Each structure stands twice: as structure tokens, then as C-alpha cells.
Amino acid sequence: MGDGSLGRIFALVRHDARLMVRDPAPLVVRTIMPLLIMGFMQPLFRVALRAEGVHDANGAEQAVPGMAVMFLFLLVNVVGFAMFREHGWNTWDRLRAGPARPFELVAGRVVVPLVVALLQLAVVFAAGGLLFGLRVRGSYLGLVVVGVPLALCVVMLGMALVALCRTVSQLLVFANLAALFFAGLGGALTPHSALPEWALPIAPAVPSYWAMRGFSTVVLDGGGVRSVLLPASLLCLFAIGLTAVTLAFFRTDHRKVSWS
């Protein structure tokens, strides 16, 4: 990748960062909301974890990673909207006419949401420790090893939906459905052992399952980096697959319908 390509990607990153800093309210709300819900869910999760034999659990061991995963997938809307607004502002044709290639247009739109996703994860886990008494029995580096591919997976899911959806309404519907479906099936809303029988065999087919498995290995089982290599690797495979879908279906000449 030459200097010119990096320069074009950096220009897109700088543009997205400027817009996000100008209106940070949606991201602040998405970071505060999981903390509010944790306060209501923690007692329920305490009972569920103690019933599973974790006698010293206070509920934060499930509430913090669960809400972190669920609300991280709600960032898919933010990723998609960043692309659709260019069509709403009638600036997409100008981007197409520029020297940036399709790969550069995608890459430039991935960086800022990825940084935001990582920051959101860090804030939620840190606040979980300070406000709800989350005790991480394992390696904090293990949390990072799971969190980075999870964040990348979320961002690439947003890009894949951009490539597949024609209207912003379609994007919002599929993104919200995916967030709720992944949260339920992946064990973010309840410990995995409490899922209905029909869900157990298909749960490993969603990335949130492996994220929760990795976080639980570190938080509850005291695992380290080596203990989470499997879930982290599978999250990377999900991200690679979503990237392939994005590159296969993303077309710069596809006209998107935003709010108009």
C-alpha cells in the first residue's frame, strides 16, 4: 500500500473523526445505557451464577460482559449510518469521482468505529469494576485479546450490511435484529447454561457466543491469553468472513437511500 493510498485513507479517517467529535451524544448514550441496565440485571445474574455453583458471584461477572457485548453490536447502526449519510448529503458521487479506490473507501470508514468500539468496551469494563464490583480473576490482557477481534467483527458486520442494504431503514432493522439475536443466542442476556434447549446447538454460530465464552473464561475461570485463543481466533474468522462479504458486494455505483 503506497503513501498515496495511506493518505487517502487517512483523509477519510480524519473526516469521520471530525464528524464524530462534533456530535458525540449518540456514542455517549450507548456507553451509559449498558451501565444503567447493569444495575437492574446484576441481582438477577447473581442468583443465576450462584445457582450454577459460583457461590461468591455478585452478578457483575455476567452483567458487565453481557451488556458490553450487547451494546457493542448496537454500534453497527453507527458504522452503517456513516456510509449512508454521504448519500443523504449527496457527497458520495464526489468521493467516487476522487482517486480513492473501493478498498480505500471501506478501509477509511473502518478505523474510527473500531477505535470507538474499543473505547466503549474499555469504559464499560472499567465502570463495571468501579461501580458494580466486577472482579476479573484472570488476565486483563486476555480481555484485550477477546475484545479486539470482537470490535473488528462488529465493525465489519456494519460494513457488510452497508454493502447488502439499499436503504438506511433496511440497515437499521437488520442491525437491531442482529444485536438482539446475537445478545440472546450468545449468552449476553442469560448464562449460556440457562438458554433454551433449541438454542444450545446453534449458539456457536454467532460471534457473541465466542465473545461471551472468552470473557467468561477470563472473568470467572481466571484464564489468561492462552485460554482465550480459541474464541479469539473464531472471532477473527467471523471478521474475515464479514470482510469478504463486504468486498464481494460493495459497489461504489450502488445508490443508497438514506433519509430522503
Secondary structure by P-SEA (a helix, b strand, c coil): ccaaaaaaaaaaaaaaaaaaaacaaaaaaaaaaaaaaaaaaaaaaaaaaaaaccccccccccaaaaaaaaaaaaaaaaaaaaaaaaaaacaaaaaaaccccaaaaaaaaccaaaaaaaaaaaaaaaaaaacccccccccaaaaaaaaaaaaaaaaaaaaaaaaccccaaaaaaaaaaaaaaaaaaaccccccccccccccccccccaaaaaaaaaaaaaccccccccaaaaaaaaaaaaaaaaaaaaacccccbbbbccc
